[in-house]
Amino acid sequence: MARIIVTADRDIKGAPPVLLDESVYSVHLSTGHAAMQLIERLGWALSDAEEVERKRPHTRRDGPSDTPRAYSRQPVQA
């Protein structure tokens, strides 16, 4: 199974926040509507990661993420 994981860079205290952790399948790209929903969720996660980065002092990423957390935002219902 494929996954999309979006994290912000690791902070001084340890594990980076996981802003999207989602299993993906080809059906997520099977229609324009399904693909747009996936892209929308990805866009939210990227925007949230940028916001996390803006709110803390600049840090260097020095390793892979630790324990992922579930992404809490729900997709828009059509």
mmJSON file of the N, C-alpha and C atoms, coordinates in Angstrom:
{"data_MODEL":{"atom_site":{
"group_PDB":["ATOM","ATOM","ATOM","ATOM","ATOM","ATOM","ATOM","ATOM","ATOM","ATOM","ATOM","ATOM","ATOM","ATOM","ATOM","ATOM","ATOM","ATOM","ATOM","ATOM","ATOM","ATOM","ATOM","ATOM","ATOM","ATOM","ATOM","ATOM","ATOM","ATOM","ATOM","ATOM","ATOM","ATOM","ATOM","ATOM","ATOM","ATOM","ATOM","ATOM","ATOM","ATOM","ATOM","ATOM","ATOM","ATOM","ATOM","ATOM","ATOM","ATOM","ATOM","ATOM","ATOM","ATOM","ATOM","ATOM","ATOM","ATOM","ATOM","ATOM","ATOM","ATOM","ATOM","ATOM","ATOM","ATOM","ATOM","ATOM","ATOM","ATOM","ATOM","ATOM","ATOM","ATOM","ATOM","ATOM","ATOM","ATOM","ATOM","ATOM","ATOM","ATOM","ATOM","ATOM","ATOM","ATOM","ATOM","ATOM","ATOM","ATOM","ATOM","ATOM","ATOM","ATOM","ATOM","ATOM","ATOM","ATOM","ATOM","ATOM","ATOM","ATOM","ATOM","ATOM","ATOM","ATOM","ATOM","ATOM","ATOM","ATOM","ATOM","ATOM","ATOM","ATOM","ATOM","ATOM","ATOM","ATOM","ATOM","ATOM","ATOM","ATOM","ATOM","ATOM","ATOM","ATOM","ATOM","ATOM","ATOM","ATOM","ATOM","ATOM","ATOM","ATOM","ATOM","ATOM","ATOM","ATOM","ATOM","ATOM","ATOM","ATOM","ATOM","ATOM","ATOM","ATOM","ATOM","ATOM","ATOM","ATOM","ATOM","ATOM","ATOM","ATOM","ATOM","ATOM","ATOM","ATOM","ATOM","ATOM","ATOM","ATOM","ATOM","ATOM","ATOM","ATOM","ATOM","ATOM","ATOM","ATOM","ATOM","ATOM","ATOM","ATOM","ATOM","ATOM","ATOM","ATOM","ATOM","ATOM","ATOM","ATOM","ATOM","ATOM","ATOM","ATOM","ATOM","ATOM","ATOM","ATOM","ATOM","ATOM","ATOM","ATOM","ATOM","ATOM","ATOM","ATOM","ATOM","ATOM","ATOM","ATOM","ATOM","ATOM","ATOM","ATOM","ATOM","ATOM","ATOM","ATOM","ATOM","ATOM","ATOM","ATOM","ATOM","ATOM","ATOM","ATOM","ATOM","ATOM","ATOM","ATOM","ATOM","ATOM","ATOM","ATOM","ATOM","ATOM","ATOM","ATOM","ATOM","ATOM","ATOM","ATOM"],
"id":[1,2,3,4,5,6,7,8,9,10,11,12,13,14,15,16,17,18,19,20,21,22,23,24,25,26,27,28,29,30,31,32,33,34,35,36,37,38,39,40,41,42,43,44,45,46,47,48,49,50,51,52,53,54,55,56,57,58,59,60,61,62,63,64,65,66,67,68,69,70,71,72,73,74,75,76,77,78,79,80,81,82,83,84,85,86,87,88,89,90,91,92,93,94,95,96,97,98,99,100,101,102,103,104,105,106,107,108,109,110,111,112,113,114,115,116,117,118,119,120,121,122,123,124,125,126,127,128,129,130,131,132,133,134,135,136,137,138,139,140,141,142,143,144,145,146,147,148,149,150,151,152,153,154,155,156,157,158,159,160,161,162,163,164,165,166,167,168,169,170,171,172,173,174,175,176,177,178,179,180,181,182,183,184,185,186,187,188,189,190,191,192,193,194,195,196,197,198,199,200,201,202,203,204,205,206,207,208,209,210,211,212,213,214,215,216,217,218,219,220,221,222,223,224,225,226,227,228,229,230,231,232,233,234],
"type_symbol":["N","C","C","N","C","C","N","C","C","N","C","C","N","C","C","N","C","C","N","C","C","N","C","C","N","C","C","N","C","C","N","C","C","N","C","C","N","C","C","N","C","C","N","C","C","N","C","C","N","C","C","N","C","C","N","C","C","N","C","C","N","C","C","N","C","C","N","C","C","N","C","C","N","C","C","N","C","C","N","C","C","N","C","C","N","C","C","N","C","C","N","C","C","N","C","C","N","C","C","N","C","C","N","C","C","N","C","C","N","C","C","N","C","C","N","C","C","N","C","C","N","C","C","N","C","C","N","C","C","N","C","C","N","C","C","N","C","C","N","C","C","N","C","C","N","C","C","N","C","C","N","C","C","N","C","C","N","C","C","N","C","C","N","C","C","N","C","C","N","C","C","N","C","C","N","C","C","N","C","C","N","C","C","N","C","C","N","C","C","N","C","C","N","C","C","N","C","C","N","C","C","N","C","C","N","C","C","N","C","C","N","C","C","N","C","C","N","C","C","N","C","C","N","C","C","N","C","C","N","C","C","N","C","C"],
"label_atom_id":["N","CA","C","N","CA","C","N","CA","C","N","CA","C","N","CA","C","N","CA","C","N","CA","C","N","CA","C","N","CA","C","N","CA","C","N","CA","C","N","CA","C","N","CA","C","N","CA","C","N","CA","C","N","CA","C","N","CA","C","N","CA","C","N","CA","C","N","CA","C","N","CA","C","N","CA","C","N","CA","C","N","CA","C","N","CA","C","N","CA","C","N","CA","C","N","CA","C","N","CA","C","N","CA","C","N","CA","C","N","CA","C","N","CA","C","N","CA","C","N","CA","C","N","CA","C","N","CA","C","N","CA","C","N","CA","C","N","CA","C","N","CA","C","N","CA","C","N","CA","C","N","CA","C","N","CA","C","N","CA","C","N","CA","C","N","CA","C","N","CA","C","N","CA","C","N","CA","C","N","CA","C","N","CA","C","N","CA","C","N","CA","C","N","CA","C","N","CA","C","N","CA","C","N","CA","C","N","CA","C","N","CA","C","N","CA","C","N","CA","C","N","CA","C","N","CA","C","N","CA","C","N","CA","C","N","CA","C","N","CA","C","N","CA","C","N","CA","C","N","CA","C","N","CA","C","N","CA","C","N","CA","C","N","CA","C","N","CA","C","N","CA","C"],
"label_alt_id":[null,null,null,null,null,null,null,null,null,null,null,null,null,null,null,null,null,null,null,null,null,null,null,null,null,null,null,null,null,null,null,null,null,null,null,null,null,null,null,null,null,null,null,null,null,null,null,null,null,null,null,null,null,null,null,null,null,null,null,null,null,null,null,null,null,null,null,null,null,null,null,null,null,null,null,null,null,null,null,null,null,null,null,null,null,null,null,null,null,null,null,null,null,null,null,null,null,null,null,null,null,null,null,null,null,null,null,null,null,null,null,null,null,null,null,null,null,null,null,null,null,null,null,null,null,null,null,null,null,null,null,null,null,null,null,null,null,null,null,null,null,null,null,null,null,null,null,null,null,null,null,null,null,null,null,null,null,null,null,null,null,null,null,null,null,null,null,null,null,null,null,null,null,null,null,null,null,null,null,null,null,null,null,null,null,null,null,null,null,null,null,null,null,null,null,null,null,null,null,null,null,null,null,null,null,null,null,null,null,null,null,null,null,null,null,null,null,null,null,null,null,null,null,null,null,null,null,null,null,null,null,null,null,null],
"label_comp_id":["MET","MET","MET","ALA","ALA","ALA","ARG","ARG","ARG","ILE","ILE","ILE","ILE","ILE","ILE","VAL","VAL","VAL","THR","THR","THR","ALA","ALA","ALA","ASP","ASP","ASP","ARG","ARG","ARG","ASP","ASP","ASP","ILE","ILE","ILE","LYS","LYS","LYS","GLY","GLY","GLY","ALA","ALA","ALA","PRO","PRO","PRO","PRO","PRO","PRO","VAL","VAL","VAL","LEU","LEU","LEU","LEU","LEU","LEU","ASP","ASP","ASP","GLU","GLU","GLU","SER","SER","SER","VAL","VAL","VAL","TYR","TYR","TYR","SER","SER","SER","VAL","VAL","VAL","HIS","HIS","HIS","LEU","LEU","LEU","SER","SER","SER","THR","THR","THR","GLY","GLY","GLY","HIS","HIS","HIS","ALA","ALA","ALA","ALA","ALA","ALA","MET","MET","MET","GLN","GLN","GLN","LEU","LEU","LEU","ILE","ILE","ILE","GLU","GLU","GLU","ARG","ARG","ARG","LEU","LEU","LEU","GLY","GLY","GLY","TRP","TRP","TRP","ALA","ALA","ALA","LEU","LEU","LEU","SER","SER","SER","ASP","ASP","ASP","ALA","ALA","ALA","GLU","GLU","GLU","GLU","GLU","GLU","VAL","VAL","VAL","GLU","GLU","GLU","ARG","ARG","ARG","LYS","LYS","LYS","ARG","ARG","ARG","PRO","PRO","PRO","HIS","HIS","HIS","THR","THR","THR","ARG","ARG","ARG","ARG","ARG","ARG","ASP","ASP","ASP","GLY","GLY","GLY","PRO","PRO","PRO","SER","SER","SER","ASP","ASP","ASP","THR","THR","THR","PRO","PRO","PRO","ARG","ARG","ARG","ALA","ALA","ALA","TYR","TYR","TYR","SER","SER","SER","ARG","ARG","ARG","GLN","GLN","GLN","PRO","PRO","PRO","VAL","VAL","VAL","GLN","GLN","GLN","ALA","ALA","ALA"],
"label_asym_id":["A","A","A","A","A","A","A","A","A","A","A","A","A","A","A","A","A","A","A","A","A","A","A","A","A","A","A","A","A","A","A","A","A","A","A","A","A","A","A","A","A","A","A","A","A","A","A","A","A","A","A","A","A","A","A","A","A","A","A","A","A","A","A","A","A","A","A","A","A","A","A","A","A","A","A","A","A","A","A","A","A","A","A","A","A","A","A","A","A","A","A","A","A","A","A","A","A","A","A","A","A","A","A","A","A","A","A","A","A","A","A","A","A","A","A","A","A","A","A","A","A","A","A","A","A","A","A","A","A","A","A","A","A","A","A","A","A","A","A","A","A","A","A","A","A","A","A","A","A","A","A","A","A","A","A","A","A","A","A","A","A","A","A","A","A","A","A","A","A","A","A","A","A","A","A","A","A","A","A","A","A","A","A","A","A","A","A","A","A","A","A","A","A","A","A","A","A","A","A","A","A","A","A","A","A","A","A","A","A","A","A","A","A","A","A","A","A","A","A","A","A","A","A","A","A","A","A","A","A","A","A","A","A","A"],
"label_entity_id":["1","1","1","1","1","1","1","1","1","1","1","1","1","1","1","1","1","1","1","1","1","1","1","1","1","1","1","1","1","1","1","1","1","1","1","1","1","1","1","1","1","1","1","1","1","1","1","1","1","1","1","1","1","1","1","1","1","1","1","1","1","1","1","1","1","1","1","1","1","1","1","1","1","1","1","1","1","1","1","1","1","1","1","1","1","1","1","1","1","1","1","1","1","1","1","1","1","1","1","1","1","1","1","1","1","1","1","1","1","1","1","1","1","1","1","1","1","1","1","1","1","1","1","1","1","1","1","1","1","1","1","1","1","1","1","1","1","1","1","1","1","1","1","1","1","1","1","1","1","1","1","1","1","1","1","1","1","1","1","1","1","1","1","1","1","1","1","1","1","1","1","1","1","1","1","1","1","1","1","1","1","1","1","1","1","1","1","1","1","1","1","1","1","1","1","1","1","1","1","1","1","1","1","1","1","1","1","1","1","1","1","1","1","1","1","1","1","1","1","1","1","1","1","1","1","1","1","1","1","1","1","1","1","1"],
"label_seq_id":[1,1,1,2,2,2,3,3,3,4,4,4,5,5,5,6,6,6,7,7,7,8,8,8,9,9,9,10,10,10,11,11,11,12,12,12,13,13,13,14,14,14,15,15,15,16,16,16,17,17,17,18,18,18,19,19,19,20,20,20,21,21,21,22,22,22,23,23,23,24,24,24,25,25,25,26,26,26,27,27,27,28,28,28,29,29,29,30,30,30,31,31,31,32,32,32,33,33,33,34,34,34,35,35,35,36,36,36,37,37,37,38,38,38,39,39,39,40,40,40,41,41,41,42,42,42,43,43,43,44,44,44,45,45,45,46,46,46,47,47,47,48,48,48,49,49,49,50,50,50,51,51,51,52,52,52,53,53,53,54,54,54,55,55,55,56,56,56,57,57,57,58,58,58,59,59,59,60,60,60,61,61,61,62,62,62,63,63,63,64,64,64,65,65,65,66,66,66,67,67,67,68,68,68,69,69,69,70,70,70,71,71,71,72,72,72,73,73,73,74,74,74,75,75,75,76,76,76,77,77,77,78,78,78],
"pdbx_PDB_ins_code":[null,null,null,null,null,null,null,null,null,null,null,null,null,null,null,null,null,null,null,null,null,null,null,null,null,null,null,null,null,null,null,null,null,null,null,null,null,null,null,null,null,null,null,null,null,null,null,null,null,null,null,null,null,null,null,null,null,null,null,null,null,null,null,null,null,null,null,null,null,null,null,null,null,null,null,null,null,null,null,null,null,null,null,null,null,null,null,null,null,null,null,null,null,null,null,null,null,null,null,null,null,null,null,null,null,null,null,null,null,null,null,null,null,null,null,null,null,null,null,null,null,null,null,null,null,null,null,null,null,null,null,null,null,null,null,null,null,null,null,null,null,null,null,null,null,null,null,null,null,null,null,null,null,null,null,null,null,null,null,null,null,null,null,null,null,null,null,null,null,null,null,null,null,null,null,null,null,null,null,null,null,null,null,null,null,null,null,null,null,null,null,null,null,null,null,null,null,null,null,null,null,null,null,null,null,null,null,null,null,null,null,null,null,null,null,null,null,null,null,null,null,null,null,null,null,null,null,null,null,null,null,null,null,null],
"Cartn_x":[0.844,0.0,0.892,0.554,1.303,0.776,1.649,1.264,1.785,1.052,1.522,1.674,2.865,3.136,3.745,3.132,3.669,3.995,5.247,5.672,6.315,6.324,7.151,8.528,9.524,10.86,10.847,11.751,11.901,12.183,11.532,11.841,12.878,13.257,14.304,13.898,12.608,12.131,12.01,12.128,12.05,11.287,10.236,9.517,8.828,8.905,8.211,6.709,5.916,4.48,4.152,3.287,2.812,1.481,1.419,0.254,-0.641,-0.119,-0.919,-0.256,-1.027,-0.546,-1.708,-1.657,-2.817,-2.399,-3.13,-2.958,-3.596,-2.942,-3.496,-3.523,-4.512,-4.718,-4.997,-4.912,-5.15,-6.554,-7.507,-8.864,-8.885,-7.909,-7.847,-7.549,-7.136,-6.876,-7.781,-8.787,-9.618,-10.612,-10.99,-11.887,-11.319,-11.746,-11.299,-11.681,-12.881,-13.352,-12.514,-12.263,-11.46,-10.039,-9.468,-8.119,-8.075,-9.085,-9.126,-9.244,-9.985,-10.085,-8.727,-7.995,-6.668,-5.732,-5.748,-4.9,-5.282,-6.569,-7.018,-6.45,-6.514,-5.965,-4.451,-3.773,-2.333,-2.018,-2.793,-2.607,-2.788,-3.813,-4.009,-2.789,-2.285,-1.138,0.103,0.332,1.488,1.365,0.174,-0.071,0.146,-0.357,-0.171,1.304,2.057,3.493,4.222,3.871,4.493,4.185,2.968,2.581,3.384,3.562,4.37,5.791,6.342,7.704,7.826,6.824,6.863,6.793,6.142,5.909,7.063,8.076,9.168,10.505,11.509,12.839,13.336,14.141,14.67,15.491,15.161,15.909,16.306,17.339,17.794,17.214,16.701,16.202,17.397,17.404,18.576,18.238,17.068,16.77,15.337,14.991,13.63,12.643,11.382,10.357,10.223,9.674,9.455,8.04,7.23,5.904,4.912,4.308,3.338,2.026,1.358,0.033,-0.959,-2.2,-3.238,-3.526,-3.859,-4.245,-5.698,-6.025,-7.36,-8.35,-7.891,-8.806,-9.602,-10.875,-11.744,-11.888,-12.007,-12.184,-13.553,-13.614,-14.868,-15.823,-17.049,-18.071,-18.659,-18.813,-19.372,-20.866],
"Cartn_y":[-1.167,0.0,1.234,2.213,3.468,4.442,5.343,6.347,7.703,8.72,10.098,10.588,11.061,11.594,12.976,13.963,15.321,15.666,16.079,16.515,17.883,18.589,19.787,19.322,20.177,19.797,19.524,18.668,18.294,19.548,19.663,20.783,20.369,21.273,21.023,19.912,19.783,18.833,17.402,17.138,15.753,15.554,14.747,14.306,15.47,15.49,16.542,16.263,17.319,17.075,16.444,15.449,14.818,15.467,16.098,16.87,16.131,15.095,14.221,12.853,11.835,10.45,9.642,9.364,8.789,7.675,6.581,5.522,5.992,5.721,6.126,4.947,4.955,3.907,4.565,3.799,4.349,4.934,4.435,4.97,6.45,6.898,8.304,9.209,8.635,9.402,8.971,8.154,7.564,8.535,9.569,10.596,11.957,12.954,14.318,14.75,14.381,14.77,14.122,12.827,12.122,12.686,12.959,13.512,14.901,15.717,17.057,16.988,16.01,15.856,15.491,14.589,14.216,15.43,16.161,17.351,18.396,18.523,19.476,19.107,17.833,17.392,17.609,17.324,17.551,19.038,19.875,21.321,21.822,21.305,21.689,21.325,20.11,19.645,20.487,20.824,21.655,23.04,23.604,24.914,24.871,23.819,23.665,23.505,22.767,22.579,23.914,24.708,26.025,26.905,26.836,27.622,27.196,25.883,25.387,25.93,25.905,26.387,27.882,28.658,30.105,30.437,29.581,29.866,29.49,28.829,28.445,28.892,28.955,29.343,28.359,28.839,27.986,26.844,25.605,24.424,23.611,22.797,21.934,20.551,19.942,18.569,17.629,16.765,15.919,14.438,14.043,12.625,12.361,11.094,10.748,10.989,11.097,11.323,10.109,10.362,9.281,8.758,8.803,8.218,9.134,8.694,9.543,9.61,10.743,10.925,11.092,10.765,10.861,12.322,12.588,13.911,14.132,15.252,15.423,16.127,16.815,17.569,16.613,16.865,16.004,16.563,15.719,16.197,16.871,17.752,18.431,17.436,17.439,16.562,17.218,16.457,17.0,16.805],
"Cartn_z":[0.0,0.0,0.0,-0.798,-0.862,0.189,0.635,1.635,1.208,1.578,1.471,2.9,3.237,4.566,4.395,5.054,5.054,6.497,6.731,8.055,7.944,9.06,9.153,9.616,9.479,9.945,11.432,11.849,13.261,14.082,15.228,16.106,17.136,17.992,18.969,19.94,20.224,21.232,20.74,19.448,19.003,17.725,17.791,16.599,15.889,14.573,13.816,13.789,13.685,13.57,12.223,12.245,11.02,10.67,9.509,9.12,8.142,7.527,6.673,6.677,6.905,6.862,6.31,5.023,4.345,3.399,3.448,2.457,1.16,0.053,-1.242,-2.198,-3.036,-4.032,-5.38,-6.442,-7.778,-7.906,-7.13,-7.179,-6.789,-6.008,-5.62,-6.81,-7.927,-9.147,-10.291,-9.988,-11.038,-11.657,-10.935,-11.48,-11.128,-11.855,-11.559,-10.154,-9.739,-8.407,-7.305,-7.422,-6.425,-6.373,-7.526,-7.586,-6.944,-7.189,-6.6,-5.082,-4.564,-3.111,-2.508,-3.169,-2.694,-2.728,-3.824,-3.948,-2.901,-2.62,-1.604,-0.226,0.139,1.42,1.47,0.372,0.298,0.445,-0.21,-0.1,1.322,2.03,3.433,4.266,4.068,4.853,4.565,3.307,2.956,3.568,3.508,4.102,5.614,6.261,7.705,8.06,7.249,7.5,7.384,6.389,6.239,7.444,7.948,9.118,10.352,10.531,11.651,11.542,10.346,10.134,10.419,10.046,10.29,11.784,12.57,13.986,14.901,14.402,15.288,14.711,15.585,15.105,14.06,13.147,12.082,12.672,12.253,12.692,11.473,11.636,10.549,10.75,9.696,9.782,9.834,10.851,11.013,11.057,10.593,10.576,10.172,10.0,9.606,10.744,10.385,11.397,12.303,13.478,14.433,14.261,15.294,15.27,14.562,13.442,12.754,13.526,13.393,13.973,12.837,13.08,12.056,11.73,10.505,10.052,10.393,11.01,11.568,10.647,9.627,8.776,7.884,7.735,6.936,5.516,4.485,3.119,2.948,1.989,1.661,1.019,1.46,0.884,-0.352,-1.409,-2.654,-2.706],
"occupancy":[1.0,1.0,1.0,1.0,1.0,1.0,1.0,1.0,1.0,1.0,1.0,1.0,1.0,1.0,1.0,1.0,1.0,1.0,1.0,1.0,1.0,1.0,1.0,1.0,1.0,1.0,1.0,1.0,1.0,1.0,1.0,1.0,1.0,1.0,1.0,1.0,1.0,1.0,1.0,1.0,1.0,1.0,1.0,1.0,1.0,1.0,1.0,1.0,1.0,1.0,1.0,1.0,1.0,1.0,1.0,1.0,1.0,1.0,1.0,1.0,1.0,1.0,1.0,1.0,1.0,1.0,1.0,1.0,1.0,1.0,1.0,1.0,1.0,1.0,1.0,1.0,1.0,1.0,1.0,1.0,1.0,1.0,1.0,1.0,1.0,1.0,1.0,1.0,1.0,1.0,1.0,1.0,1.0,1.0,1.0,1.0,1.0,1.0,1.0,1.0,1.0,1.0,1.0,1.0,1.0,1.0,1.0,1.0,1.0,1.0,1.0,1.0,1.0,1.0,1.0,1.0,1.0,1.0,1.0,1.0,1.0,1.0,1.0,1.0,1.0,1.0,1.0,1.0,1.0,1.0,1.0,1.0,1.0,1.0,1.0,1.0,1.0,1.0,1.0,1.0,1.0,1.0,1.0,1.0,1.0,1.0,1.0,1.0,1.0,1.0,1.0,1.0,1.0,1.0,1.0,1.0,1.0,1.0,1.0,1.0,1.0,1.0,1.0,1.0,1.0,1.0,1.0,1.0,1.0,1.0,1.0,1.0,1.0,1.0,1.0,1.0,1.0,1.0,1.0,1.0,1.0,1.0,1.0,1.0,1.0,1.0,1.0,1.0,1.0,1.0,1.0,1.0,1.0,1.0,1.0,1.0,1.0,1.0,1.0,1.0,1.0,1.0,1.0,1.0,1.0,1.0,1.0,1.0,1.0,1.0,1.0,1.0,1.0,1.0,1.0,1.0,1.0,1.0,1.0,1.0,1.0,1.0,1.0,1.0,1.0,1.0,1.0,1.0,1.0,1.0,1.0,1.0,1.0,1.0],
"B_iso_or_equiv":[0.0,0.0,0.0,0.0,0.0,0.0,0.0,0.0,0.0,0.0,0.0,0.0,0.0,0.0,0.0,0.0,0.0,0.0,0.0,0.0,0.0,0.0,0.0,0.0,0.0,0.0,0.0,0.0,0.0,0.0,0.0,0.0,0.0,0.0,0.0,0.0,0.0,0.0,0.0,0.0,0.0,0.0,0.0,0.0,0.0,0.0,0.0,0.0,0.0,0.0,0.0,0.0,0.0,0.0,0.0,0.0,0.0,0.0,0.0,0.0,0.0,0.0,0.0,0.0,0.0,0.0,0.0,0.0,0.0,0.0,0.0,0.0,0.0,0.0,0.0,0.0,0.0,0.0,0.0,0.0,0.0,0.0,0.0,0.0,0.0,0.0,0.0,0.0,0.0,0.0,0.0,0.0,0.0,0.0,0.0,0.0,0.0,0.0,0.0,0.0,0.0,0.0,0.0,0.0,0.0,0.0,0.0,0.0,0.0,0.0,0.0,0.0,0.0,0.0,0.0,0.0,0.0,0.0,0.0,0.0,0.0,0.0,0.0,0.0,0.0,0.0,0.0,0.0,0.0,0.0,0.0,0.0,0.0,0.0,0.0,0.0,0.0,0.0,0.0,0.0,0.0,0.0,0.0,0.0,0.0,0.0,0.0,0.0,0.0,0.0,0.0,0.0,0.0,0.0,0.0,0.0,0.0,0.0,0.0,0.0,0.0,0.0,0.0,0.0,0.0,0.0,0.0,0.0,0.0,0.0,0.0,0.0,0.0,0.0,0.0,0.0,0.0,0.0,0.0,0.0,0.0,0.0,0.0,0.0,0.0,0.0,0.0,0.0,0.0,0.0,0.0,0.0,0.0,0.0,0.0,0.0,0.0,0.0,0.0,0.0,0.0,0.0,0.0,0.0,0.0,0.0,0.0,0.0,0.0,0.0,0.0,0.0,0.0,0.0,0.0,0.0,0.0,0.0,0.0,0.0,0.0,0.0,0.0,0.0,0.0,0.0,0.0,0.0,0.0,0.0,0.0,0.0,0.0,0.0],
"pdbx_formal_charge":[null,null,null,null,null,null,null,null,null,null,null,null,null,null,null,null,null,null,null,null,null,null,null,null,null,null,null,null,null,null,null,null,null,null,null,null,null,null,null,null,null,null,null,null,null,null,null,null,null,null,null,null,null,null,null,null,null,null,null,null,null,null,null,null,null,null,null,null,null,null,null,null,null,null,null,null,null,null,null,null,null,null,null,null,null,null,null,null,null,null,null,null,null,null,null,null,null,null,null,null,null,null,null,null,null,null,null,null,null,null,null,null,null,null,null,null,null,null,null,null,null,null,null,null,null,null,null,null,null,null,null,null,null,null,null,null,null,null,null,null,null,null,null,null,null,null,null,null,null,null,null,null,null,null,null,null,null,null,null,null,null,null,null,null,null,null,null,null,null,null,null,null,null,null,null,null,null,null,null,null,null,null,null,null,null,null,null,null,null,null,null,null,null,null,null,null,null,null,null,null,null,null,null,null,null,null,null,null,null,null,null,null,null,null,null,null,null,null,null,null,null,null,null,null,null,null,null,null,null,null,null,null,null,null],
"auth_seq_id":[1,1,1,2,2,2,3,3,3,4,4,4,5,5,5,6,6,6,7,7,7,8,8,8,9,9,9,10,10,10,11,11,11,12,12,12,13,13,13,14,14,14,15,15,15,16,16,16,17,17,17,18,18,18,19,19,19,20,20,20,21,21,21,22,22,22,23,23,23,24,24,24,25,25,25,26,26,26,27,27,27,28,28,28,29,29,29,30,30,30,31,31,31,32,32,32,33,33,33,34,34,34,35,35,35,36,36,36,37,37,37,38,38,38,39,39,39,40,40,40,41,41,41,42,42,42,43,43,43,44,44,44,45,45,45,46,46,46,47,47,47,48,48,48,49,49,49,50,50,50,51,51,51,52,52,52,53,53,53,54,54,54,55,55,55,56,56,56,57,57,57,58,58,58,59,59,59,60,60,60,61,61,61,62,62,62,63,63,63,64,64,64,65,65,65,66,66,66,67,67,67,68,68,68,69,69,69,70,70,70,71,71,71,72,72,72,73,73,73,74,74,74,75,75,75,76,76,76,77,77,77,78,78,78],
"auth_comp_id":["MET","MET","MET","ALA","ALA","ALA","ARG","ARG","ARG","ILE","ILE","ILE","ILE","ILE","ILE","VAL","VAL","VAL","THR","THR","THR","ALA","ALA","ALA","ASP","ASP","ASP","ARG","ARG","ARG","ASP","ASP","ASP","ILE","ILE","ILE","LYS","LYS","LYS","GLY","GLY","GLY","ALA","ALA","ALA","PRO","PRO","PRO","PRO","PRO","PRO","VAL","VAL","VAL","LEU","LEU","LEU","LEU","LEU","LEU","ASP","ASP","ASP","GLU","GLU","GLU","SER","SER","SER","VAL","VAL","VAL","TYR","TYR","TYR","SER","SER","SER","VAL","VAL","VAL","HIS","HIS","HIS","LEU","LEU","LEU","SER","SER","SER","THR","THR","THR","GLY","GLY","GLY","HIS","HIS","HIS","ALA","ALA","ALA","ALA","ALA","ALA","MET","MET","MET","GLN","GLN","GLN","LEU","LEU","LEU","ILE","ILE","ILE","GLU","GLU","GLU","ARG","ARG","ARG","LEU","LEU","LEU","GLY","GLY","GLY","TRP","TRP","TRP","ALA","ALA","ALA","LEU","LEU","LEU","SER","SER","SER","ASP","ASP","ASP","ALA","ALA","ALA","GLU","GLU","GLU","GLU","GLU","GLU","VAL","VAL","VAL","GLU","GLU","GLU","ARG","ARG","ARG","LYS","LYS","LYS","ARG","ARG","ARG","PRO","PRO","PRO","HIS","HIS","HIS","THR","THR","THR","ARG","ARG","ARG","ARG","ARG","ARG","ASP","ASP","ASP","GLY","GLY","GLY","PRO","PRO","PRO","SER","SER","SER","ASP","ASP","ASP","THR","THR","THR","PRO","PRO","PRO","ARG","ARG","ARG","ALA","ALA","ALA","TYR","TYR","TYR","SER","SER","SER","ARG","ARG","ARG","GLN","GLN","GLN","PRO","PRO","PRO","VAL","VAL","VAL","GLN","GLN","GLN","ALA","ALA","ALA"],
"auth_asym_id":["A","A","A","A","A","A","A","A","A","A","A","A","A","A","A","A","A","A","A","A","A","A","A","A","A","A","A","A","A","A","A","A","A","A","A","A","A","A","A","A","A","A","A","A","A","A","A","A","A","A","A","A","A","A","A","A","A","A","A","A","A","A","A","A","A","A","A","A","A","A","A","A","A","A","A","A","A","A","A","A","A","A","A","A","A","A","A","A","A","A","A","A","A","A","A","A","A","A","A","A","A","A","A","A","A","A","A","A","A","A","A","A","A","A","A","A","A","A","A","A","A","A","A","A","A","A","A","A","A","A","A","A","A","A","A","A","A","A","A","A","A","A","A","A","A","A","A","A","A","A","A","A","A","A","A","A","A","A","A","A","A","A","A","A","A","A","A","A","A","A","A","A","A","A","A","A","A","A","A","A","A","A","A","A","A","A","A","A","A","A","A","A","A","A","A","A","A","A","A","A","A","A","A","A","A","A","A","A","A","A","A","A","A","A","A","A","A","A","A","A","A","A","A","A","A","A","A","A","A","A","A","A","A","A"],
"auth_atom_id":["N","CA","C","N","CA","C","N","CA","C","N","CA","C","N","CA","C","N","CA","C","N","CA","C","N","CA","C","N","CA","C","N","CA","C","N","CA","C","N","CA","C","N","CA","C","N","CA","C","N","CA","C","N","CA","C","N","CA","C","N","CA","C","N","CA","C","N","CA","C","N","CA","C","N","CA","C","N","CA","C","N","CA","C","N","CA","C","N","CA","C","N","CA","C","N","CA","C","N","CA","C","N","CA","C","N","CA","C","N","CA","C","N","CA","C","N","CA","C","N","CA","C","N","CA","C","N","CA","C","N","CA","C","N","CA","C","N","CA","C","N","CA","C","N","CA","C","N","CA","C","N","CA","C","N","CA","C","N","CA","C","N","CA","C","N","CA","C","N","CA","C","N","CA","C","N","CA","C","N","CA","C","N","CA","C","N","CA","C","N","CA","C","N","CA","C","N","CA","C","N","CA","C","N","CA","C","N","CA","C","N","CA","C","N","CA","C","N","CA","C","N","CA","C","N","CA","C","N","CA","C","N","CA","C","N","CA","C","N","CA","C","N","CA","C","N","CA","C","N","CA","C","N","CA","C","N","CA","C","N","CA","C","N","CA","C","N","CA","C","N","CA","C"],
"pdbx_PDB_model_num":[1,1,1,1,1,1,1,1,1,1,1,1,1,1,1,1,1,1,1,1,1,1,1,1,1,1,1,1,1,1,1,1,1,1,1,1,1,1,1,1,1,1,1,1,1,1,1,1,1,1,1,1,1,1,1,1,1,1,1,1,1,1,1,1,1,1,1,1,1,1,1,1,1,1,1,1,1,1,1,1,1,1,1,1,1,1,1,1,1,1,1,1,1,1,1,1,1,1,1,1,1,1,1,1,1,1,1,1,1,1,1,1,1,1,1,1,1,1,1,1,1,1,1,1,1,1,1,1,1,1,1,1,1,1,1,1,1,1,1,1,1,1,1,1,1,1,1,1,1,1,1,1,1,1,1,1,1,1,1,1,1,1,1,1,1,1,1,1,1,1,1,1,1,1,1,1,1,1,1,1,1,1,1,1,1,1,1,1,1,1,1,1,1,1,1,1,1,1,1,1,1,1,1,1,1,1,1,1,1,1,1,1,1,1,1,1,1,1,1,1,1,1,1,1,1,1,1,1,1,1,1,1,1,1]
}}}
